[in-house]
Amino acid sequence: MKRISAKIACLIFLILFGVYRDLKSYKISNLLIVIGISIGFAFQTYEFGRKGILTGLIGSFLPILLLFILFLFKVLGAGDIKLFSIVGSFYGATFVFQTIIIAFLIGGLMSIIHLIKSKKLICRLQFLAEYIQAYGSKVNYLGEKGKKQFVISYYDIKKDGYGGTIHFSIAILSAFIIQVFLAY
């Protein structure tokens, strides 16, 4: 049980550091990701030998495969996906998949609360409807430079600022803690 406790404590520390960086700068450092995934592989190898490396690899690539499209549409930040990859490197594909689902439920709740508090709920729902309609009607969209764009960003930080965003890393941390309680 000591080894599992050390593994949990280490991952909580890494995610907490990611949350801290996210709160401070809206960025999660690549160095943290490299260190986190390396430590995850070390734990996997220690516990499961060569099989652990494969488990860690699959677990760390699954979030990228599942969530990359959300990154393209600017719905989710790259740092958030990479935080999920750290979780996957520690615990594998099934655990990280469940963590992603829980994090999105928590993130949705956080978003609704944020939009209600900032009195932007109706405005954002109207924008979402227009956004979906633009994609649904398959309108040719010309980007800022007049080139045809196939991916229209849902949220543009440069134009919209950070007022409509949440720190999704908090949802990831919360989801991981819930997963730990559910698993153990």
Secondary structure per residue as TSV (DSSP state, phi and psi in degrees):
chain	resnum	aa	ss	phi	psi
A	1	M	-	360.0	-27.1
A	2	K	H	-59.8	-43.1
A	3	R	H	-62.9	-42.9
A	4	I	H	-64.3	-42.2
A	5	S	H	-62.0	-41.2
A	6	A	H	-65.0	-39.4
A	7	K	H	-63.5	-46.5
A	8	I	H	-63.4	-47.0
A	9	A	H	-61.1	-42.4
A	10	C	H	-63.3	-45.1
A	11	L	H	-68.3	-38.7
A	12	I	H	-61.4	-42.8
A	13	F	H	-59.6	-46.1
A	14	L	H	-62.6	-44.8
A	15	I	H	-67.0	-40.0
A	16	L	H	-59.3	-40.9
A	17	F	H	-64.5	-39.0
A	18	G	H	-61.9	-42.1
A	19	V	H	-61.8	-45.2
A	20	Y	H	-57.0	-48.4
A	21	R	H	-64.2	-39.5
A	22	D	H	-63.5	-44.7
A	23	L	H	-64.6	-35.5
A	24	K	H	-78.7	-40.7
A	25	S	H	-134.9	2.6
A	26	Y	S	61.1	22.5
A	27	K	-	-134.2	149.4
A	28	I	-	-121.7	122.6
A	29	S	-	-65.9	140.2
A	30	N	H	-64.6	-30.5
A	31	L	H	-61.3	-42.8
A	32	L	H	-59.5	-41.1
A	33	I	H	-64.6	-47.1
A	34	V	H	-61.8	-45.8
A	35	I	H	-63.0	-46.0
A	36	G	H	-61.5	-46.8
A	37	I	H	-66.4	-38.0
A	38	S	H	-62.5	-44.3
A	39	I	H	-65.4	-39.7
A	40	G	H	-59.2	-45.1
A	41	F	H	-63.2	-37.7
A	42	A	H	-62.5	-45.5
A	43	F	H	-62.4	-44.5
A	44	Q	H	-61.6	-43.7
A	45	T	H	-65.5	-42.4
A	46	Y	H	-61.3	-42.8
A	47	E	H	-79.7	-38.1
A	48	F	H	-126.3	5.4
A	49	G	T	67.6	-143.6
A	50	R	H	-61.3	-35.1
A	51	K	H	-59.9	-33.5
A	52	G	H	-63.6	-35.0
A	53	I	H	-63.3	-44.9
A	54	L	H	-63.7	-42.3
A	55	T	H	-60.3	-44.5
A	56	G	H	-64.8	-40.8
A	57	L	H	-63.2	-49.1
A	58	I	H	-62.2	-44.1
A	59	G	H	-63.0	-33.6
A	60	S	H	-82.6	-25.4
A	61	F	H	-87.3	-25.0
A	62	L	H	-56.5	-46.6
A	63	P	H	-59.6	-36.2
A	64	I	H	-65.1	-46.2
A	65	L	H	-63.1	-42.4
A	66	L	H	-76.0	-34.9
A	67	L	H	-109.1	-3.5
A	68	F	H	-58.5	-38.9
A	69	I	H	-61.1	-36.4
A	70	L	H	-67.7	-33.0
A	71	F	H	-66.2	-43.4
A	72	L	H	-59.0	-36.9
A	73	F	T	-86.4	4.4
A	74	K	T	62.1	32.1
A	75	V	S	-88.4	-30.8
A	76	L	S	-134.9	141.0
A	77	G	-	-80.9	154.4
A	78	A	H	-61.2	-37.0
A	79	G	H	-62.2	-35.9
A	80	D	H	-65.9	-42.6
A	81	I	H	-63.4	-41.0
A	82	K	H	-68.3	-33.2
A	83	L	H	-62.7	-41.6
A	84	F	H	-60.3	-37.0
A	85	S	H	-63.8	-35.6
A	86	I	H	-62.4	-47.2
A	87	V	H	-57.1	-44.5
A	88	G	H	-63.6	-35.4
A	89	S	H	-68.3	-28.5
A	90	F	H	-81.1	-39.4
A	91	Y	H	-124.9	-6.0
A	92	G	-	91.9	178.6
A	93	A	H	-66.9	-47.1
A	94	T	H	-61.7	-46.7
A	95	F	H	-62.3	-45.6
A	96	V	H	-69.7	-34.6
A	97	F	H	-61.7	-45.2
A	98	Q	H	-65.2	-37.2
A	99	T	H	-64.0	-40.1
A	100	I	H	-61.0	-46.3
A	101	I	H	-60.5	-47.8
A	102	I	H	-63.5	-41.7
A	103	A	H	-62.3	-38.2
A	104	F	H	-69.5	-34.8
A	105	L	H	-64.6	-46.1
A	106	I	H	-64.7	-44.9
A	107	G	H	-61.1	-38.6
A	108	G	H	-62.3	-44.3
A	109	L	H	-63.3	-43.9
A	110	M	H	-59.7	-42.0
A	111	S	H	-64.1	-45.3
A	112	I	H	-61.0	-45.8
A	113	I	H	-60.6	-45.2
A	114	H	H	-61.3	-44.5
A	115	L	H	-68.6	-35.5
A	116	I	H	-67.7	-46.2
A	117	K	H	-62.4	-37.8
A	118	S	T	-89.2	3.8
A	119	K	T	57.3	39.5
A	120	K	-	-119.0	9.2
A	121	L	H	-60.6	-50.9
A	122	I	H	-63.3	-44.3
A	123	C	H	-58.8	-46.2
A	124	R	H	-70.0	-34.8
A	125	L	H	-66.6	-38.7
A	126	Q	H	-64.4	-42.5
A	127	F	H	-62.2	-42.9
A	128	L	H	-60.3	-43.5
A	129	A	H	-61.6	-43.8
A	130	E	H	-64.7	-39.7
A	131	Y	H	-62.8	-46.7
A	132	I	H	-64.8	-40.5
A	133	Q	H	-63.4	-40.7
A	134	A	H	-61.4	-40.9
A	135	Y	H	-73.9	-37.4
A	136	G	H	-65.1	-35.0
A	137	S	T	-86.2	-0.4
A	138	K	T	53.0	42.5
A	139	V	-	-68.5	136.8
A	140	N	-	-70.7	123.8
A	141	Y	E	-107.6	128.9
A	142	L	E	-101.9	126.9
A	143	G	-	-72.2	-173.6
A	144	E	T	-58.3	-33.9
A	145	K	T	-93.8	11.8
A	146	G	S	80.9	4.9
A	147	K	-	-89.5	147.9
A	148	K	E	-65.3	130.7
A	149	Q	E	-116.4	132.3
A	150	F	S	-97.1	-20.3
A	151	V	S	-115.9	116.5
A	152	I	-	-100.3	121.2
A	153	S	-	-61.7	135.9
A	154	Y	S	-74.6	-34.9
A	155	Y	-	-138.2	129.7
A	156	D	-	-114.9	106.3
A	157	I	H	-57.4	-41.1
A	158	K	H	-62.5	-36.9
A	159	K	H	-89.0	-43.4
A	160	D	H	-95.5	-14.6
A	161	G	-	72.7	-171.1
A	162	Y	S	-95.2	0.3
A	163	G	T	-60.1	-29.1
A	164	G	T	-98.8	11.3
A	165	T	-	-105.6	161.3
A	166	I	-	-121.3	162.0
A	167	H	-	-87.3	93.7
A	168	F	H	-65.1	-20.4
A	169	S	H	-59.9	-29.8
A	170	I	H	-65.8	-40.1
A	171	A	H	-65.1	-36.9
A	172	I	H	-65.5	-46.2
A	173	L	H	-59.8	-47.4
A	174	S	H	-60.9	-42.8
A	175	A	H	-64.1	-40.4
A	176	F	H	-62.9	-45.0
A	177	I	H	-61.9	-42.5
A	178	I	H	-61.8	-43.7
A	179	Q	H	-59.6	-41.3
A	180	V	H	-62.3	-44.8
A	181	F	H	-65.1	-36.8
A	182	L	H	-70.5	-36.1
A	183	A	H	-80.2	-29.7
A	184	Y	-	-116.1	360.0
